[in-house]
Amino acid sequence: MIRPSEARYLFVYPFTKTRPWYMLPKAERQTMMDEHVRIGRQYPSIRLNTTYSYGLDDQEFIVAFEGDNPSDFLDLVMELRESKASSYTLRDTPTFTCVQMSLWDMLDTLGGAGAAEALARRPARADGYTPVATLAELAPGVGRRVYAAGEAVALFNVNGTVYAIANRCTHARASLSEGAVDPARCAVTCPWHEGVFSLETGQVLGGPPSLPIAVYRVKLEGDTVLIAPAEAREPTVAPRSS
């Protein structure tokens, strides 16, 4: 039984052998497959899941690799294609690259019904602000995803100050509300490729992103947190309990 891991990426492609492959003696085929195994073990960061698919489609196998770094997968595939068994491959394309995410994140990325329902419950006011959460819902140092003006927004309570930025990383659209918060830098690190964004300005502080993230204005009315598209950043200090 194949049990998916928690790797960030899944690489899937169909695989079909040539007819001459099946004309080879079984021992010779096994020797070539043993070479494949030896090559695969040189890449411990990549997990291989292969299954027969006779009768399900036109291919004979479905090959699926899991890993956190696409570059490791590419290196593995290039080395496998130099192996002897590769000369008996009839087809191993197209390759589908998938990103690990929860069902909710998938619907959110596609603009699913969840966003529309959230907007219906919390419409923007005449002043442009949208009530999105309460202070009690914002645990210190942990992100929370909310919605405003049709967009997913990540809220953070850092040392008593509430910040709001666009939820989708400008590099590969990861959910920044799931990122690690650095209170000392007032920044969040993307959970996928470790891009770092300032929660105060939205500027990129490190990693692969080249574009800044949008920031939102934040204000409090009692225990309610409200946000609006930012023209100028307004950090809001949460009242301290006595």
C-alpha positions as CSV (number, residue, x, y, z in Angstrom):
1,M,0.0,0.0,0.0
2,I,1.3,3.5,-0.9
3,R,1.1,5.9,2.0
4,P,1.7,9.6,1.0
5,S,4.3,11.4,3.1
6,E,4.3,15.0,4.2
7,A,6.7,16.1,1.5
8,R,6.0,19.5,-0.2
9,Y,6.0,18.1,-3.7
10,L,4.6,15.2,-5.6
11,F,6.0,14.4,-9.1
12,V,3.8,12.0,-11.2
13,Y,4.3,10.6,-14.6
14,P,3.1,7.6,-16.7
15,F,5.7,5.0,-17.6
16,T,5.6,2.4,-20.5
17,K,8.3,-0.1,-21.5
18,T,9.1,-1.2,-25.0
19,R,8.2,-4.7,-26.3
20,P,11.9,-5.7,-26.5
21,W,12.1,-5.2,-22.7
22,Y,9.8,-8.1,-22.1
23,M,11.7,-10.3,-24.5
24,L,14.8,-10.0,-22.2
25,P,15.5,-12.8,-19.7
26,K,14.0,-12.0,-16.3
27,A,17.5,-12.1,-14.7
28,E,18.8,-9.5,-17.1
29,R,15.9,-7.2,-16.5
30,Q,16.4,-7.6,-12.7
31,T,20.0,-6.6,-13.1
32,M,19.1,-3.4,-14.8
33,M,16.4,-2.7,-12.2
34,D,18.9,-3.2,-9.4
35,E,20.9,-0.4,-11.0
36,H,17.9,1.8,-10.8
37,V,17.6,0.9,-7.1
38,R,21.2,1.8,-6.4
39,I,20.8,5.2,-8.1
40,G,17.6,5.9,-6.2
41,R,19.3,5.2,-2.9
42,Q,21.8,8.0,-3.6
43,Y,18.9,10.4,-3.3
44,P,17.5,9.8,0.2
45,S,15.5,13.0,0.1
46,I,13.3,11.6,-2.7
47,R,10.7,8.9,-2.0
48,L,9.5,6.7,-4.8
49,N,6.0,5.2,-5.2
50,T,5.5,3.1,-8.2
51,T,2.3,1.1,-9.0
52,Y,1.1,-1.0,-11.9
53,S,-1.8,0.4,-13.9
54,Y,-2.7,-2.3,-16.4
55,G,-6.3,-1.7,-17.6
56,L,-6.6,1.8,-16.0
57,D,-5.1,3.7,-18.9
58,D,-2.6,3.4,-21.8
59,Q,0.5,3.3,-19.6
60,E,1.8,0.3,-17.7
61,F,3.0,2.0,-14.6
62,I,2.3,5.2,-12.7
63,V,5.5,6.6,-11.1
64,A,5.3,9.0,-8.3
65,F,8.1,10.7,-6.4
66,E,7.8,12.7,-3.2
67,G,10.3,15.3,-2.0
68,D,10.9,18.8,-0.6
69,N,13.3,20.0,-3.3
70,P,12.5,19.8,-7.0
71,S,16.2,20.0,-7.9
72,D,16.8,16.7,-6.1
73,F,14.1,15.1,-8.3
74,L,15.5,16.5,-11.5
75,D,19.0,15.3,-10.6
76,L,17.6,11.8,-9.9
77,V,15.7,11.6,-13.2
78,M,18.7,12.8,-15.2
79,E,20.9,10.1,-13.7
80,L,18.2,7.4,-14.2
81,R,18.0,8.3,-17.9
82,E,21.6,7.5,-18.2
83,S,21.1,3.9,-16.9
84,K,20.9,0.9,-19.2
85,A,17.3,0.2,-18.5
86,S,16.4,3.7,-19.8
87,S,17.0,2.5,-23.4
88,Y,13.9,0.3,-23.0
89,T,11.6,3.2,-22.0
90,L,8.9,3.9,-24.6
91,R,7.3,6.8,-22.7
92,D,7.7,8.6,-19.5
93,T,5.9,11.9,-20.1
94,P,4.1,14.1,-19.3
95,T,5.4,14.9,-15.8
96,F,2.9,16.5,-13.4
97,T,4.3,18.5,-10.5
98,C,1.9,18.8,-7.6
99,V,2.1,20.9,-4.4
100,Q,1.1,19.5,-1.0
101,M,-1.7,21.4,0.6
102,S,-4.8,20.8,2.6
103,L,-8.2,20.6,1.0
104,W,-9.1,24.0,2.4
105,D,-5.9,25.6,0.9
106,M,-6.7,24.0,-2.4
107,L,-10.2,25.5,-2.4
108,D,-8.8,28.8,-1.2
109,T,-6.3,28.9,-4.0
110,L,-9.0,28.2,-6.6
111,G,-11.3,30.9,-5.1
112,G,-13.7,28.3,-3.8
113,A,-17.0,28.7,-1.9
114,G,-15.3,29.2,1.4
115,A,-14.1,32.7,0.4
116,A,-17.5,33.7,-0.9
117,E,-19.2,32.6,2.3
118,A,-16.6,34.4,4.5
119,L,-17.2,37.6,2.5
120,A,-21.0,37.3,2.8
121,R,-20.6,37.0,6.6
122,R,-18.2,39.9,6.9
123,P,-18.9,42.6,4.3
124,A,-16.7,45.7,4.0
125,R,-18.1,48.8,5.7
126,A,-18.5,52.2,4.1
127,D,-15.1,53.3,5.4
128,G,-13.5,50.4,3.5
129,Y,-12.7,48.4,6.7
130,T,-13.8,44.8,7.1
131,P,-14.2,43.1,10.5
132,V,-12.2,39.9,10.2
133,A,-11.4,38.5,13.6
134,T,-11.3,39.2,17.4
135,L,-8.2,39.6,19.4
136,A,-9.0,36.4,21.3
137,E,-8.6,34.6,18.0
138,L,-5.1,35.9,17.3
139,A,-2.6,33.8,19.3
140,P,0.7,35.6,19.7
141,G,3.3,34.5,17.1
142,V,0.8,32.4,15.1
143,G,-0.8,33.4,11.8
144,R,-4.5,33.3,11.0
145,R,-6.1,33.4,7.5
146,V,-9.1,35.7,7.0
147,Y,-10.8,37.3,4.1
148,A,-11.4,40.9,3.0
149,A,-12.4,42.5,-0.3
150,G,-12.3,39.0,-2.0
151,E,-8.7,38.3,-0.9
152,A,-7.2,35.9,1.6
153,V,-5.3,37.9,4.2
154,A,-2.8,36.6,6.9
155,L,-3.1,38.2,10.4
156,F,-0.4,38.2,13.0
157,N,-0.2,39.3,16.6
158,V,3.5,40.1,17.2
159,N,4.4,41.4,20.6
160,G,0.9,42.8,21.0
161,T,0.8,44.5,17.6
162,V,-1.6,43.3,14.9
163,Y,-0.3,43.1,11.3
164,A,-2.1,42.1,8.1
165,I,-0.5,41.0,4.8
166,A,-1.7,39.3,1.7
167,N,-1.8,35.6,2.4
168,R,-0.3,34.2,-0.8
169,C,3.5,34.4,-1.2
170,T,4.5,36.3,-4.3
171,H,6.9,33.6,-5.2
172,A,4.8,30.4,-5.5
173,R,1.5,31.3,-3.7
174,A,2.2,29.5,-0.5
175,S,-0.1,30.3,2.5
176,L,1.9,32.8,4.6
177,S,-0.5,32.4,7.5
178,E,1.2,29.0,8.0
179,G,4.6,30.5,8.0
180,A,7.0,30.8,10.9
181,V,7.0,34.2,12.7
182,D,10.2,35.9,13.8
183,P,9.2,38.5,16.5
184,A,12.7,40.0,16.6
185,R,12.6,41.0,12.9
186,C,8.8,41.4,12.8
187,A,8.8,39.0,9.8
188,V,7.2,35.8,8.5
189,T,9.0,33.0,6.6
190,C,7.2,31.3,3.8
191,P,6.5,27.6,4.6
192,W,7.5,26.4,1.1
193,H,10.7,28.1,0.0
194,E,11.7,30.1,3.0
195,G,11.1,33.5,1.5
196,V,11.0,36.1,4.3
197,F,8.7,39.2,4.3
198,S,8.5,42.1,6.7
199,L,5.2,42.3,8.4
200,E,5.6,46.1,8.7
201,T,6.3,47.0,5.1
202,G,5.8,43.8,3.1
203,Q,9.3,44.0,1.7
204,V,11.3,40.9,0.9
205,L,14.0,40.3,3.6
206,G,15.4,37.1,2.2
207,G,14.8,34.0,0.1
208,P,13.6,33.6,-3.5
209,P,10.7,36.1,-3.8
210,S,11.4,39.1,-5.9
211,L,8.2,41.0,-5.2
212,P,7.0,42.5,-1.9
213,I,3.8,41.3,-0.3
214,A,0.7,43.7,0.0
215,V,0.1,45.0,3.5
216,Y,-3.2,46.1,5.0
217,R,-4.3,48.8,7.4
218,V,-5.4,47.5,10.7
219,K,-7.5,49.0,13.5
220,L,-9.3,47.8,16.6
221,E,-12.8,48.6,17.7
222,G,-13.1,47.0,21.1
223,D,-12.1,43.4,20.7
224,T,-12.8,43.4,16.9
225,V,-9.9,43.5,14.4
226,L,-10.7,45.4,11.2
227,I,-8.5,45.6,8.0
228,A,-8.5,47.6,4.8
229,P,-6.3,47.8,1.7
230,A,-3.2,49.7,2.8
231,E,-2.3,53.2,1.6
232,A,-0.1,53.7,4.6
233,R,0.8,51.1,7.2
234,E,-0.9,51.6,10.5
235,P,0.3,49.1,13.1
236,T,-2.3,48.6,15.8
237,V,-1.3,47.8,19.4
238,A,-3.6,45.5,21.2
239,P,-4.5,46.6,24.7
240,R,-2.7,44.8,27.5
241,S,-4.8,43.2,30.1
242,S,-4.2,44.6,33.6
